[in-house]
Amino acid sequence: MPEIKVTPWPQTPANVASAVLDAIEAHPNAFNMNRWAQLPEGLPLAPTEAPMCGSQLCAAEWAAHLTGWTLVSGQEEAWVTGVNDYGDEYETLANVYAERGGERRMICDVAAKALGLEPNEKLWYTDAPTALKWLGEIAGR
């Protein structure tokens, strides 16, 4: 499986958005805004790996993936940290999440932080053209 070349991980919202747009362009068949992470055989997707054939990632999952988080989908539910619309953290069970260094977080929250979005800004619950437009604005493209 080919590796994704993102070193060091993008740090600014503009660089993250630009990396997401580049990854979507490089892997157009793996971009899908209609569902949360679909990973073949339920295998986690490490941040240095390209998505396997059949993977489907939304903009949030690409942002988490490209900033050093492993994507987990289809596993047994685990306790993860989420952030509500007011920025308060809470614990919840999920079987789709991002994991790094033993920390488990909701993918949408990891992506929102990486892209400089407020907790109540919901890029993830939109269609593909709108998500790409928003990413382009963040990236300054």
Buried (B, 14 or more C-beta within 10 A) or exposed (E): EEEBEBEEBBEEBBBBBBBBBBBBEEBEEBBBBEEBBBBBEEBBBBBBBBBEEEBBBBBBBBBBBBBBBBBBBBBEEEEBBBBEEEEEEEEEEBBBBBBBEEEBBBBBBBBBBBBEBEBEEEBBEBEBEEBBEBBEEBBEE
